[in-house]
Amino acid sequence: MTAASTRQWALCFEEPESRTLWLGKATPRDWLAPGEAPLQARGLTTRYGRLDLRYVARLDPRGTYRVLVNLTLPHTITSRPPTGGIRVRIRAPPPYAGTLAHATVGGAAWVHVDAAAETVDFGAAQLTAEVVRGAGAIVATFTRPPLATVSHTPLY
């Protein structure tokens, strides 16, 4: 019972004070490594209804790391959204941690991105029917990690 509750809280958690609905807040970074199986959860229970989520991490041939997030939010979320909005956290594995560069929602650029917190954010007022439909296709792109600096100190 405890393991199931802990897993649910890692994927779907509502802050009691701010009423912010966090998705993926405490997901282990290794779960989003390129090549890992998609992270999926269906029927996660919230006070706004049940939701489904799916994260798929990809590394393209050029070395760009992207995470595709598909959310199926309850239709009632547009009429009574979480007061604190929704924060979709994408905990990238090292060395991509903290390098979230930009995101699209439903194919359109989304400016409400917090690189330091690794989140794509939706304020309560932004949870319109169009945005909720677009949440089915969130693409978060991370910058390339910096190359390691090599010191060429002579050994003589």
Order of alpha helices (4+ residues) and beta strands (2+ residues): alpha-beta-beta-beta-beta-beta-beta-beta-beta-beta-beta-alpha-beta
